[in-house]
Amino acid sequence: MPKPKKDAVLAEATQLALDALKEIAPIEQIGPHVSAVPEEDRLLTHRFAADKPGYRGWEWYVTVARAPRTKKVTVCELGLLPGEDSLLAPKWIPWAERMNEKEKEKLGDVVPDAEPASA
């Protein structure tokens, strides 16, 4: 699938994207414009650095679109996404896989292996 080309009208809609973000976040938490990436034809995502406490490396995003043969830009969605340098929680590991042998022995004393209940 060919990479979509950057739509000039959507790429210039940085101020519209910023105004949309101001509706959900204080201006102090919105950093500089980082990028404008085309997603599909006439669909583009603007990214802004997030200066939100506790969200180091995250980015605000605003996806904008326009109909064919029009210059009117519409905001589709916006929010906060982790960036490449963001701090994320580690992948969840089930408790049974995290237990060490001593914990497994203690659990065996409390809940000994039993036959499954029949229905």
Secondary structure, 3 states (H helix, E strand, C coil): CCCCCCCHHHHCCHHHHHHHHHCCCCHHHEEEEEEEEEEECCEEEEEEEECCCCCCCEEEEEEEECCCCCCCCEEEEEEEEECCCCCCCCCCCCHHHHCCHHHHHHHHHHCCCCCCCCC
